[in-house]
Every structure is written in structure tokens, then in C-alpha cells.
């Protein structure tokens, strides 16, 4: 029986993607683990691998196609012994109907509105809400083969065991409902957001959009004959807009700023770079600050947390997500276990991550997660700023430029290089005194940097 290959969900927030390039052609034989295509998500270009053996019968979606919905059929594989010539590609409507859960969800909502318009009473609407609530709270059973075993690829099974994911609660997006790697990643990344998402959907179902006077009267520059150009929003820009709006609307931010003397840090950096030059390693100030933030989080662990509606998640290591500006947006590659890594290891890893981030070649696990974030705009001469928390993390550290200033040191006025650092904290999880304790630990670590080498 032919196997439909569907557009995978390569991140928990992905709803559509661009099929950038096919790495196979019709008639090619493939095995589990073979690379089939390159797919562009809102954050990076990722490789899509086969989970079944067979022959590529049809490439349904041409390479370069944009806005391919998650779940849409993109290719068909025939199993051994089947006639490739007998396979017909599904039409566009079928491909979309197989499709993504968001599309199905929207159809249900549209259907509800049509029934209401035909005279459905309030009780009927309430009953439909109850049905949806029950469906949302009951996870779809994991797909099983005829002998009762869960259908899952070997790679996905290994990842599920490593990450402790309950397969019974995972819905497969692979051929015939098989669980694949993307499903395990989505299950792990979406756990903290699941309850909130279900409640938001429950509130929105059945509600008619209301056009406010402000919306009716809003205008753009194009209404005033102002010369301009219009650029279509990229998937990345849409995601940034959505996530930052969510963060500002749902997270009660508060901020703590502190001045830090970085003269000793700069001196240590110069000495270390002189010794590392033969190895081709050059430490940046940012590398040292990544380490300092991680060390401070271990010294003030009550700030190394995330908030959920049921639990406070405490992390036992410091994974620092570092903001990197790339064409068209921003991405946060992660230095895992930064508290225990050497400065040379952090510098080498950060250089590699930044280069691949700008080329759109990061893997999903390299930019999703992290226990806290760091955003450094010192290279632009910025004197102070605050940053928006990257959910579900509990804090982000904003780093400004080091500026030479007269300061009082040992009862005398001296010139020192002073850097402003501002921490943004989630007040639901981190109280004011707790955030201040972290900033104090960070200042002491930076001003006594030899401790980072211990």
C-alpha cells in the first residue's frame, strides 16, 4: 500500500513551511534515515529524513513551494513489489484535508458559526463547547499496529526513552499515523504550553470577532500618499511578533539594573586570548558574560526557574540562550551546561552556532529550550536597555556597552570601564529580592572573573 509522506511539524509552533529542496527524485529507493528534503521553517532550514523503506513514486509538492501546511501530502512512497506507475498524486484539496490540525480546528469553528446562523439555540452551542472540551482534554491514543505495538520510528523511540515522553499521549504525524522524531520534539516542547493553549481555545470557540472602532478607523502609511515599499512578512517575523506579544501580555515583567566594573574581565580576556592564540581560539566579551550569567544562576538558583500554572520548574543546570541577529529577524542558539563548560569551549561553540544561525542551518534542539537568555547590544554603543523575556524562561539579561567613567574606588576617584546590566524577570516565579540576588551574584562574578576558571 502506498505511503503518504506529509509535511512534518519541525517545531511545536510550526503550522506551515517551505519545501526548499528535494534531495531525492522519483524512482529513487530510500531507507529509514535517508535524507529526503530540506524544509524551511520560521527559524531555520532543516533536513527531513525517511522513516520507511520503499521507492519514491511521486513528488507531490515541487521544491520551492511556500506555505505548505503541516500534514499536507508532499510525496508518496511505494513499498516493495508495488507498481510505481499505478500511483496517483492526491489533488490539492485532498492534500490539505489530510492535513494539519489547525486547519481542521478552523473548519470546526466555521461549521459552528454556520449552524448558529441557521438558528441554533444557546443550549446547542454550549453542548458543542462541551464536546470540544472533552476532546481537547483526552489525548488521541497512540497509533498501534495489528499486533498491538505502537507505530513509531526507531529514532523517535530512542528520543522518547531519553526524554521520558509518554508515547500513549503522543499523536503521530508520520505515514499511517506513525510517531516520528518531530512528534517527540513537539510533545516535549509543548508540554508547558498545553494547558494554556487549551483554555485559550475553549474561550475563543463560538465567539464572533468584534470589530472595534479603533480597528475600523486604523490607517496605514499607504492611505496618505507617502512614498513607501511593502515587504511581505516572513514566517520568522510573524513568529517573533506572536511570541513577543504573548510574552508582554501574559508575563508580568519587572526589571533590575546594576552597574558593573569590567576592567578585570577585559584584562583576563586579553591574557587568555594571548595563551589561546596558538589554538586559533579568540574569546569575545560576550563569551565571558555567557559564562558569568551561567555561574550566577548556579549561585542564585531561585532565578533559574520557569513558571507553569501548576508547577515551578527548577533547573539543575544553566543553558543560556544567546540572542543572535540574523537577516530578517532574531534567533537564540543555546549554550547548554554553560556553567560547567570552559571558556574556550563556549567560544568555539558560540562561533559555530552563530555562523550556522545566520546561514539558517541550526537544528531545532539548538535554538529551542534554554533556562535563561542573554541579549548583548554593547557593540552598538547602547548605554542601557531592557529585554523581553523569552517564554517559558523566567529571565533574560540585557547587556549594554562598557563606558569609561569616573567612579569612586577605595575612597578615590578613578577611571573605570562601567557596563550597565539589566535583568528582566517573570514576577510570577521570581520575586524582586530573588532577582536582585541574581544581579548581585552576576556583578560579583564579572568583577572577580578568576572565579569562573575554577
ChimeraX attribute file (.defattr): number of C-alpha atoms within 10 A of each C-alpha:
attribute: neighborCount
match mode: 1-to-1
recipient: residues
	/A:1	10
	/A:2	20
	/A:3	20
	/A:4	23
	/A:5	24
	/A:6	24
	/A:7	27
	/A:8	26
	/A:9	24
	/A:10	27
	/A:11	20
	/A:12	19
	/A:13	14
	/A:14	17
	/A:15	22
	/A:16	22
	/A:17	22
	/A:18	20
	/A:19	23
	/A:20	19
	/A:21	16
	/A:22	18
	/A:23	14
	/A:24	15
	/A:25	13
	/A:26	14
	/A:27	16
	/A:28	11
	/A:29	17
	/A:30	19
	/A:31	13
	/A:32	14
	/A:33	15
	/A:34	17
	/A:35	16
	/A:36	18
	/A:37	18
	/A:38	19
	/A:39	24
	/A:40	23
	/A:41	24
	/A:42	22
	/A:43	24
	/A:44	21
	/A:45	22
	/A:46	18
	/A:47	19
	/A:48	20
	/A:49	18
	/A:50	19
	/A:51	24
	/A:52	19
	/A:53	17
	/A:54	22
	/A:55	24
	/A:56	23
	/A:57	26
	/A:58	22
	/A:59	19
	/A:60	20
	/A:61	19
	/A:62	13
	/A:63	17
	/A:64	14
	/A:65	13
	/A:66	15
	/A:67	14
	/A:68	23
	/A:69	26
	/A:70	24
	/A:71	26
	/A:72	24
	/A:73	28
	/A:74	23
	/A:75	21
	/A:76	25
	/A:77	28
	/A:78	23
	/A:79	18
	/A:80	13
	/A:81	9
	/A:82	15
	/A:83	12
	/A:84	19
	/A:85	9
	/A:86	10
	/A:87	15
	/A:88	12
	/A:89	18
	/A:90	16
	/A:91	11
	/A:92	12
	/A:93	10
	/A:94	12
	/A:95	22
	/A:96	19
	/A:97	16
	/A:98	17
	/A:99	20
	/A:100	22
	/A:101	14
	/A:102	13
	/A:103	16
	/A:104	14
	/A:105	14
	/A:106	12
	/A:107	12
	/A:108	15
	/A:109	14
	/A:110	14
	/A:111	13
	/A:112	19
	/A:113	17
	/A:114	12
	/A:115	13
	/A:116	15
	/A:117	10
	/A:118	8
	/A:119	9
	/A:120	13
	/A:121	11
	/A:122	9
	/A:123	9
	/A:124	14
	/A:125	17
	/A:126	12
	/A:127	11
	/A:128	14
	/A:129	17
	/A:130	13
	/A:131	11
	/A:132	18
	/A:133	15
	/A:134	11
	/A:135	11
	/A:136	17
	/A:137	11
	/A:138	10
	/A:139	12
	/A:140	13
	/A:141	13
	/A:142	19
	/A:143	19
	/A:144	15
	/A:145	11
	/A:146	7
	/A:147	6
	/A:148	8
	/A:149	10
	/A:150	18
	/A:151	21
	/A:152	23
	/A:153	18
	/A:154	15
	/A:155	15
	/A:156	20
	/A:157	19
	/A:158	14
	/A:159	15
	/A:160	19
	/A:161	11
	/A:162	9
	/A:163	12
	/A:164	11
	/A:165	17
	/A:166	13
	/A:167	22
	/A:168	12
	/A:169	13
	/A:170	20
	/A:171	20
	/A:172	23
	/A:173	22
	/A:174	26
	/A:175	20
	/A:176	14
	/A:177	14
	/A:178	20
	/A:179	27
	/A:180	27
	/A:181	25
	/A:182	20
	/A:183	25
	/A:184	26
	/A:185	22
	/A:186	18
	/A:187	21
	/A:188	17
	/A:189	18
	/A:190	15
	/A:191	13
	/A:192	19
	/A:193	14
	/A:194	14
	/A:195	15
	/A:196	12
	/A:197	12
	/A:198	15
	/A:199	12
	/A:200	11
	/A:201	14
	/A:202	15
	/A:203	10
	/A:204	12
	/A:205	19
	/A:206	19
	/A:207	11
	/A:208	8
	/A:209	7
	/A:210	7
	/A:211	8
	/A:212	9
	/A:213	8
	/A:214	8
	/A:215	9
	/A:216	8
	/A:217	7
	/A:218	8
	/A:219	10
	/A:220	8
	/A:221	10
	/A:222	11
	/A:223	7
	/A:224	8
	/A:225	8
	/A:226	9
	/A:227	7
	/A:228	8
	/A:229	8
	/A:230	6
	/A:231	6
	/A:232	7
	/A:233	10
	/A:234	12
	/A:235	21
	/A:236	17
	/A:237	16
	/A:238	12
	/A:239	17
	/A:240	17
	/A:241	12
	/A:242	11
	/A:243	16
	/A:244	15
	/A:245	13
	/A:246	13
	/A:247	18
	/A:248	13
	/A:249	10
	/A:250	11
	/A:251	21
	/A:252	14
	/A:253	20
	/A:254	16
	/A:255	18
	/A:256	17
	/A:257	18
	/A:258	15
	/A:259	15
	/A:260	21
	/A:261	22
	/A:262	22
	/A:263	19
	/A:264	16
	/A:265	18
	/A:266	17
	/A:267	11
	/A:268	16
	/A:269	19
	/A:270	16
	/A:271	10
	/A:272	16
	/A:273	17
	/A:274	13
	/A:275	12
	/A:276	14
	/A:277	11
	/A:278	9
	/A:279	9
	/A:280	9
	/A:281	17
	/A:282	21
	/A:283	21
	/A:284	16
	/A:285	16
	/A:286	20
	/A:287	22
	/A:288	23
	/A:289	21
	/A:290	28
	/A:291	29
	/A:292	24
	/A:293	28
	/A:294	30
	/A:295	23
	/A:296	26
	/A:297	28
	/A:298	19
	/A:299	16
	/A:300	19
	/A:301	19
	/A:302	18
	/A:303	28
	/A:304	26
	/A:305	22
	/A:306	23
	/A:307	20
	/A:308	15
	/A:309	10
	/A:310	8
	/A:311	10
	/A:312	13
	/A:313	17
	/A:314	14
	/A:315	17
	/A:316	13
	/A:317	19
	/A:318	27
	/A:319	23
	/A:320	26
	/A:321	27
	/A:322	26
	/A:323	19
	/A:324	18
	/A:325	13
	/A:326	14
	/A:327	9
	/A:328	11
	/A:329	17
	/A:330	16
	/A:331	22
	/A:332	24
	/A:333	27
	/A:334	26
	/A:335	25
	/A:336	20
	/A:337	17
	/A:338	23
	/A:339	23
	/A:340	16
	/A:341	16
	/A:342	14
	/A:343	23
	/A:344	18
	/A:345	15
	/A:346	23
	/A:347	23
	/A:348	15
	/A:349	16
	/A:350	20
	/A:351	17
	/A:352	12
	/A:353	23
	/A:354	22
	/A:355	14
	/A:356	15
	/A:357	25
	/A:358	18
	/A:359	13
	/A:360	19
	/A:361	17
	/A:362	21
	/A:363	18
	/A:364	19
	/A:365	13
	/A:366	16
	/A:367	20
	/A:368	16
	/A:369	21
	/A:370	25
	/A:371	29
	/A:372	28
	/A:373	31
	/A:374	23
	/A:375	22
	/A:376	22
	/A:377	16
	/A:378	19
	/A:379	11
	/A:380	9
	/A:381	11
	/A:382	15
	/A:383	16
	/A:384	16
	/A:385	17
	/A:386	19
	/A:387	20
	/A:388	20
	/A:389	25
	/A:390	22
	/A:391	24
	/A:392	21
	/A:393	22
	/A:394	25
	/A:395	30
	/A:396	27
	/A:397	28
	/A:398	23
	/A:399	26
	/A:400	24
	/A:401	19
	/A:402	22
	/A:403	18
	/A:404	15
	/A:405	14
	/A:406	13
	/A:407	15
	/A:408	11
	/A:409	10
	/A:410	7
	/A:411	7
	/A:412	9
	/A:413	11
	/A:414	12
	/A:415	14
	/A:416	19
	/A:417	18
	/A:418	21
	/A:419	22
	/A:420	20
	/A:421	24
	/A:422	21
	/A:423	26
	/A:424	22
	/A:425	29
	/A:426	27
	/A:427	18
	/A:428	15
	/A:429	24
	/A:430	22
	/A:431	15
	/A:432	14
	/A:433	10
	/A:434	17
	/A:435	24
	/A:436	20
	/A:437	19
	/A:438	23
	/A:439	26
	/A:440	15
	/A:441	20
	/A:442	25
	/A:443	22
	/A:444	16
	/A:445	22
	/A:446	25
	/A:447	17
	/A:448	16
	/A:449	22
	/A:450	12
	/A:451	12
	/A:452	19
	/A:453	10
	/A:454	7
